[in-house]
């Protein structure tokens, strides 16, 4: 895949995801006769999600990259348990596949707490990249259900903003080195 093809693909994906995010957040007019209410969750108190996430921008203490520099498809999978009517604990894992340029598949474990405000969901996660140098990440997120798809499930879009702290040794000086990175990630999928 050429750099030009990768850039075009990245631009198309980013444009499509941005359009979905705008559509999800924009106010809509609802009428009583529009649609039937969504079906109840068949397992009250237990939920989950599956989807795809794409990091759009990487800002770190060494350099800044965009989706055109590194195109990665991530596949978040989670199961959640309600603590209250509005709050839940969510256990998520993410498999990350670098598409262009190619690289090693990664695994992130990032449990967190989410809170349903009514209009959208706010949350925070604590994540760890597995089989990587010592690290941890703090992940604020905002999540919006877009459309019910039946059986208590909905299509959603989410913005996540992981701040990752990596602790390594400088190969030249032997000194400890800390790198901080902020990512801007768009995540869409099915929540149930």
MOGI-V57196 format. One record per residue. N is the residue number from 1. SS is DSSP state (2 for helix, 1 for strand, 0 for the rest). PSI is psi in radians with two decimals (none if undefined). NEAR is the number of other C-alpha atoms within 12 Angstrom. Layout:
n:N ss:SS psi:PSI near:NEAR
n:N ss:SS psi:PSI near:NEAR
This chain:
n:1 ss:0 psi:2.25 near:13
n:2 ss:0 psi:2.85 near:12
n:3 ss:2 psi:-0.70 near:17
n:4 ss:2 psi:-0.76 near:13
n:5 ss:2 psi:-0.75 near:14
n:6 ss:2 psi:-0.75 near:24
n:7 ss:2 psi:-0.71 near:22
n:8 ss:2 psi:-0.80 near:18
n:9 ss:2 psi:-0.79 near:23
n:10 ss:2 psi:-0.73 near:28
n:11 ss:2 psi:-0.75 near:21
n:12 ss:2 psi:-0.79 near:17
n:13 ss:2 psi:-0.80 near:27
n:14 ss:2 psi:-0.72 near:28
n:15 ss:2 psi:-0.76 near:18
n:16 ss:2 psi:-0.75 near:19
n:17 ss:2 psi:-0.68 near:28
n:18 ss:2 psi:-0.69 near:23
n:19 ss:2 psi:-0.75 near:16
n:20 ss:2 psi:-0.68 near:26
n:21 ss:2 psi:-0.76 near:27
n:22 ss:2 psi:-0.76 near:19
n:23 ss:2 psi:-0.60 near:18
n:24 ss:2 psi:-0.60 near:25
n:25 ss:2 psi:-0.47 near:23
n:26 ss:0 psi:2.46 near:14
n:27 ss:0 psi:2.56 near:11
n:28 ss:0 psi:2.66 near:13
n:29 ss:0 psi:2.27 near:8
n:30 ss:0 psi:2.53 near:10
n:31 ss:0 psi:2.64 near:9
n:32 ss:0 psi:-0.53 near:8
n:33 ss:0 psi:0.20 near:8
n:34 ss:0 psi:-1.06 near:9
n:35 ss:0 psi:2.72 near:13
n:36 ss:0 psi:2.65 near:14
n:37 ss:0 psi:2.64 near:18
n:38 ss:0 psi:2.62 near:18
n:39 ss:0 psi:2.63 near:17
n:40 ss:0 psi:2.63 near:19
n:41 ss:0 psi:2.22 near:19
n:42 ss:0 psi:-0.28 near:14
n:43 ss:0 psi:1.42 near:16
n:44 ss:0 psi:2.41 near:18
n:45 ss:0 psi:-0.23 near:21
n:46 ss:1 psi:2.35 near:25
n:47 ss:1 psi:-3.04 near:31
n:48 ss:1 psi:-3.11 near:31
n:49 ss:1 psi:2.65 near:33
n:50 ss:1 psi:2.59 near:29
n:51 ss:1 psi:-2.86 near:29
n:52 ss:1 psi:2.45 near:32
n:53 ss:1 psi:2.55 near:35
n:54 ss:1 psi:2.03 near:43
n:55 ss:1 psi:2.20 near:38
n:56 ss:1 psi:-0.67 near:36
n:57 ss:1 psi:2.46 near:27
n:58 ss:1 psi:2.02 near:28
n:59 ss:1 psi:2.03 near:23
n:60 ss:1 psi:3.08 near:21
n:61 ss:0 psi:-0.24 near:17
n:62 ss:0 psi:-0.68 near:14
n:63 ss:0 psi:2.96 near:14
n:64 ss:1 psi:2.35 near:19
n:65 ss:1 psi:2.70 near:21
n:66 ss:1 psi:3.13 near:26
n:67 ss:0 psi:-0.47 near:35
n:68 ss:0 psi:-0.46 near:29
n:69 ss:0 psi:-0.64 near:27
n:70 ss:0 psi:1.89 near:28
n:71 ss:1 psi:2.00 near:35
n:72 ss:1 psi:2.38 near:36
n:73 ss:1 psi:2.18 near:31
n:74 ss:1 psi:2.54 near:29
n:75 ss:1 psi:1.58 near:31
n:76 ss:1 psi:2.40 near:36
n:77 ss:1 psi:2.24 near:31
n:78 ss:1 psi:2.74 near:31
n:79 ss:1 psi:2.38 near:26
n:80 ss:1 psi:2.69 near:29
n:81 ss:1 psi:2.19 near:27
n:82 ss:1 psi:2.32 near:22
n:83 ss:0 psi:-0.64 near:18
n:84 ss:0 psi:-3.03 near:16
n:85 ss:0 psi:-0.47 near:16
n:86 ss:0 psi:-0.39 near:20
n:87 ss:1 psi:2.52 near:24
n:88 ss:1 psi:2.68 near:29
n:89 ss:1 psi:2.36 near:29
n:90 ss:1 psi:2.14 near:32
n:91 ss:1 psi:1.95 near:29
n:92 ss:1 psi:2.52 near:32
n:93 ss:1 psi:2.63 near:31
n:94 ss:1 psi:2.23 near:31
n:95 ss:1 psi:2.15 near:27
n:96 ss:1 psi:2.22 near:29
n:97 ss:1 psi:1.90 near:25
n:98 ss:1 psi:2.13 near:23
n:99 ss:1 psi:-0.82 near:24
n:100 ss:1 psi:2.05 near:24
n:101 ss:0 psi:2.75 near:19
n:102 ss:0 psi:2.71 near:17
n:103 ss:0 psi:-2.91 near:14
n:104 ss:0 psi:2.46 near:16
n:105 ss:0 psi:2.37 near:20
n:106 ss:1 psi:2.80 near:23
n:107 ss:1 psi:2.24 near:23
n:108 ss:1 psi:2.35 near:32
n:109 ss:1 psi:2.12 near:29
n:110 ss:1 psi:1.37 near:33
n:111 ss:1 psi:2.76 near:30
n:112 ss:1 psi:-3.09 near:29
n:113 ss:1 psi:2.37 near:31
n:114 ss:1 psi:2.58 near:35
n:115 ss:1 psi:2.17 near:29
n:116 ss:1 psi:1.96 near:23
n:117 ss:0 psi:-0.14 near:16
n:118 ss:0 psi:-0.93 near:13
n:119 ss:0 psi:-0.61 near:18
n:120 ss:0 psi:3.06 near:23
n:121 ss:1 psi:2.32 near:26
n:122 ss:1 psi:2.57 near:27
n:123 ss:1 psi:3.01 near:31
n:124 ss:1 psi:2.47 near:30
n:125 ss:1 psi:2.74 near:32
n:126 ss:1 psi:2.03 near:30
n:127 ss:1 psi:2.78 near:30
n:128 ss:1 psi:2.23 near:29
n:129 ss:1 psi:2.21 near:27
n:130 ss:1 psi:2.58 near:21
n:131 ss:0 psi:0.72 near:13
n:132 ss:0 psi:2.90 near:18
n:133 ss:0 psi:2.80 near:18
n:134 ss:0 psi:2.28 near:20
n:135 ss:1 psi:2.85 near:25
n:136 ss:1 psi:2.80 near:27
n:137 ss:1 psi:2.54 near:31
n:138 ss:1 psi:2.25 near:29
n:139 ss:1 psi:1.67 near:33
n:140 ss:1 psi:2.61 near:30
n:141 ss:1 psi:2.73 near:30
n:142 ss:1 psi:2.34 near:33
n:143 ss:1 psi:2.38 near:36
n:144 ss:1 psi:2.18 near:37
n:145 ss:1 psi:2.35 near:34
n:146 ss:1 psi:-0.83 near:27
n:147 ss:1 psi:2.42 near:26
n:148 ss:1 psi:2.51 near:23
n:149 ss:1 psi:0.10 near:22
n:150 ss:1 psi:2.75 near:19
n:151 ss:0 psi:0.57 near:18
n:152 ss:0 psi:0.06 near:24
n:153 ss:1 psi:2.74 near:26
n:154 ss:1 psi:2.74 near:29
n:155 ss:1 psi:2.37 near:29
n:156 ss:1 psi:2.87 near:35
n:157 ss:1 psi:2.56 near:38
n:158 ss:1 psi:2.50 near:39
n:159 ss:1 psi:2.23 near:35
n:160 ss:1 psi:2.56 near:33
n:161 ss:1 psi:1.20 near:33
n:162 ss:1 psi:2.34 near:35
n:163 ss:1 psi:1.96 near:29
n:164 ss:1 psi:2.36 near:33
n:165 ss:1 psi:2.04 near:27
n:166 ss:1 psi:2.36 near:27
n:167 ss:1 psi:1.96 near:20
n:168 ss:1 psi:-3.11 near:19
n:169 ss:1 psi:2.36 near:15
n:170 ss:0 psi:2.18 near:13
n:171 ss:0 psi:-0.44 near:9
n:172 ss:0 psi:-0.90 near:9
n:173 ss:0 psi:-0.36 near:9
n:174 ss:0 psi:0.03 near:9
n:175 ss:0 psi:2.66 near:11
n:176 ss:1 psi:2.49 near:15
n:177 ss:1 psi:2.37 near:20
n:178 ss:1 psi:2.24 near:20
n:179 ss:1 psi:2.35 near:24
n:180 ss:1 psi:2.33 near:24
n:181 ss:1 psi:2.38 near:27
n:182 ss:1 psi:2.22 near:29
n:183 ss:1 psi:2.60 near:31
n:184 ss:1 psi:2.05 near:30
n:185 ss:1 psi:2.36 near:38
n:186 ss:1 psi:2.30 near:40
n:187 ss:1 psi:2.27 near:40
n:188 ss:1 psi:2.71 near:38
n:189 ss:1 psi:-2.77 near:33
n:190 ss:1 psi:2.20 near:32
n:191 ss:1 psi:2.49 near:35
n:192 ss:0 psi:none near:33
